Structures are given as C-alpha cells and as structure tokens.
Amino acid sequence: MATAGRLLLVEDDEVIGEATQLNLERYDYDVSWERDGLDAWRTFTGREPGTEFQIVLCDVMLPGLDGISLCRRIREAGNTPVVMISARSESIDIVSGLEAGADDYVTKPFDIQVLLARLRSVSRRSEPAPAPAPEATPTADAGDHVRIGDLDLDRRALELTRSGTSINLTPTEMRLLLELAASPGVVLSRSALLQRVWDYPEWEEDDHLVNVHVQRLRAKIGNDRIETVRGFGYKLRR
C-alpha cells in the first residue's frame, strides 16, 4: 500500500511521541519512532537501500544526542529533509536548528494539520523543481544555463558548478536560488519567497526561514551574490 512517506520521528516525550505517531499514521505515514538521539542516528544510517527515510521530524531536546547535533549529522550525510520540533519558540532555538541544516520547524504544542502542511511542503520541495521557461530568465545561456559570476546554474539538471566543480545545495536552497535567478536584479520580498519556495500562505510571515536559508546559500555561492535590500527583501546581483 502506498504511504505518504517513510518518516523518522525523534521525540523523547512518551505522550507527545505516541500521539504524533498515531496521528501521522492516520494520514498514511510509515513512522519509525525513536526516543534517543543516538538511537535515531543508528536507525537513520542502518536502513537498507531503497528503504531510506524520506523525512525526519526531530525534537530539539533529546537524550544521547541533541536534536541540533543530530540534524547536523543528517545534513552532512545527505539531503534528507529535516523538520525540527521544540517546546521552545525563542529565536535562538529556531535559528540554531535552521543553521544546522533543518528545512523547517514547528513549535509545541502544534496542531496536527499545521504539522501535516509543513511535512507536505517539505516533501514537495525535495522533489525535482520544474525548470523555468527560458524567456523568464534573461540571463539564460543556451536555454537551460544561468551564469552567476563564475557560477553556472543548470536549471534542467538542477546542478550548480564553479569552474566545473559541483556545489551541493539542499532542495530548499536550490529552489531559493532558482527563484532569485529567475528575476536577477529584481528585489523579492520575504513573503514572496515564503510563498514560492516554502508554499506558505500569503498571510503567514516567517523571517527566520528566509533569512537563515539566504545565509546558508551565501556561504556556498559567495556573500556578494545575494544583496539584502533593507526593509524589502533580497535580490540576485546580475
């Protein structure tokens, strides 16, 4: 039977963990639940080929190995989407999780429908993004390529290289770059990027997601590639 995805839930609170697992399984997720960060890492790395987890839902405060360290290990191992969950909503916790490589986050107590929406959005972003129409990208070279200084973005193959050397981007980082590259020199607001990259509703604001992902993208492609237009948003320099 088809499932919504193989999901690794890492939560040490028995009540929250059991309720979350039951709710996710009601919506056809194949859930493996671990209470300890080290156990979760062993479970994550011990899957047989073809049965890898498609998403990780991870609490911040965990025994054995904390959630941020676990997220960092998962990100170093590959691009499996990670959603952080925490009872604390302070900016430092949110930013730390995103800087460790998380794709999104929810704060406890959370509504199951909100959690499901975030999981579906992250899953969609991990799928190959459609290449923009050539006419939508004035800097396109040979149709599918965009030159960004010494960088070459292949929009169809979803590959970024510098002088022939590949630069690894997460699916979310790639979608963010594609959006910025589709309108070089044009300022895109954070709310517009949230809608286009994260599938957030127009009314929902979350500066942390956009700001930290822009910082992560800058670290990979160069700080001078993306300009901050204070009070408005970001633009990719021509």
N, C-alpha and C positions, 0 to 999 in steps of 0.2 A: 504494500500500500504506500502511495506517495506521502511524503511528510513535508511539513513546512521548512524543515531543515534539521540537521544534527547540531544540537546546541549543548555546550558545556556550561552548566550553572555552577558557580563557585560562591557559596554562601554558608557561613558557619552558624547562623541563627536557625535553629530547627523549625520554628514556626514559620518564619518568612520563607525559608528554603522549601519546605513541604508545600506551602500554599502556592509559591511561584511555580514549582514543578507541576503541580496538578493543573494549574490554570494554563500553563503553556502546552501541556499535553492535551488539554481540551481543544486547543487550536492546532493540533496535529504536529507539534514539535516533538522530535525524538530527543529527550532530555537525559543527560547524564549529570548527576548532582554530586559534587564533592564539597566537603566542609573545610578542607585544609588546603592552603596554597601549594605546598609541596606535592600533596597527593594529586591536586589538579594538574600540575605541571607534568607529573608522571603519566597521568591519564591522557593529557593532550599529546604528548610525544609518543605514546605507546600504541596509537591507533594503526591498524593495518591500512596499506594503500587502498584508496577508494572509499574508506570509511572515515576520513578525517572530519573533524568538526568544521561546520560552516560558519559558526558564530560562537563567541564566548561572552557570557554575561557574568561579570565578576564584581564581587563586593570589594571595597577598598580595605576594610579592616578584617584581616584573616590571620589565623594561627599558622605557624610554619613558614609561610612566605606571604608577605602582604600583597594586596591586590595590585598596587602600582608596580612593584618588582615583577610580579607575575605577568602583568601586561607588557612590561618592557621585554621580558624573555620571549613572549609570544610574538611581539613585533620583530625582534631580532631573527626569529625562526622563519618568518614569512609575513603574509598579508592577511591572515585570518581576521575578520572584523571583530573588534572588541567593544563592548558597551560596559561602562563602569556603573556600579550602583553603590550608593552610600547614604547613610542616615544623615550625614553632614553635608550642608549645602554651601559652606564657606568657599570663597573664591579660590583659596589656596589648594583645597582638595580637588576642586574641579580642574583647575589649571594643571596641577601635578599629574592627574590622570591623563589629560589630553596630551601633555608634553611627553608622557611615557609612551604614547602611540595609540591611545584609545580613539575610536571613531566618534563616539557619542557617550552620553551619560544620562542617568536618571537618578533622582534623589528620593529616598524613602521618607515617608510612605508614598508609594506610587500607585496610580490607577492602572489596572491590567490593560485597559485599552490604550493608555498612553504608552506603556511599555511595548505592547504589540506594534503600535505605529512606529516606534523607534526601531524595533528589530526589523520590521519590513523595509523601512527606509534604508537601513544599513545593508540589508541583503540586496536591495536593488542597486545600491552604489557599488557593491562588489562585483556586479555583473558588468560585462564589457559595455562601455558607453558608445552610443552611436556617433559616428564621425559627423561633424557639422558639414553643411553644404559648403562647397568651395567658395561660392560667392559671399558667404557670411564671414569669410576670413580674408581681409585684404592683404595680409602678409603671406598668404599661402604660396608655397613654392612647389611646382609640379603637382598641384592639386591637393595632395594629402599631407604636405610638409609645411611646417611653420618654423621660420628662423627667428630665434630669440637671442640676439647677440651671437655667441659661439655655440648656442644650443640648437639642436634640431629636434622638433616635436613631430613625430609621425602620428597623425590623428587617426589613421585607419588601423595601424598595428598597435596603437597605444603604447608607443615606446619613446623615451626621451634619451638622447645621447649628447655628449660633449666630446667633439673630436673623435667620434667613433666609440667612445666608452659609454656604456649604458649607465643611466642614473635610475635607481629603483625608487618608484613612487608607490604609495599605497593607492588603492582605488579611489579613496576620497581625495587625496592630493592630486591625482591625475584629473579627476573631474573638476576640481577647483582650477587647475592650470588650463584645462580646455575652455572653461567659461571665460577666464581672463584673456586667453589667446584669441577667442572668437571676436573680441572687441578691443584690440590693442589701442592704448591711449585713451580709452573711454573709462570713466570712473563708474565702478559698480558698487552700489551700496551694500552694506552687510545684510540687510533684509532681502535684497535681490539674490545675493549669493546663498543665503539660507534656503530660499525657495528653490533655486535651480540646482544646487549641489546636495543639500540635505533633505529636500522635499518637505520643508517646514511650511506650515500655513503662513499666509501673508501677515497675519496679525501677531505671530509669535516671534519674539526677539531673543537672541542669544549671542551676545558679542563674544563670549568666551570661545565658542566653537569656531567662529570665523577667524578671530584674532590669532588663536594658537595654531590653527592649521596654516594660516598665512606665514607665521613664524617658521613652522616646520618646513614649508615649501621653500621659503627663502634660504633656509640653511642648506638646502640641496641644490638650488639653482643659482644662488647668489643674492645677497641682500639688496643689491641695486636693481634687480629685475622688476620688483613689485614696489610701487610707490604708494605710500599712505597719504591720502588726501584728508587731512584732519577735519572731522565733522561730517564727512560724506562717505568715504569707503576706500577702495583700492583700485589701482589701475596697473596694467602691464605696460611697461615702457616700450615704446616702438624700437 
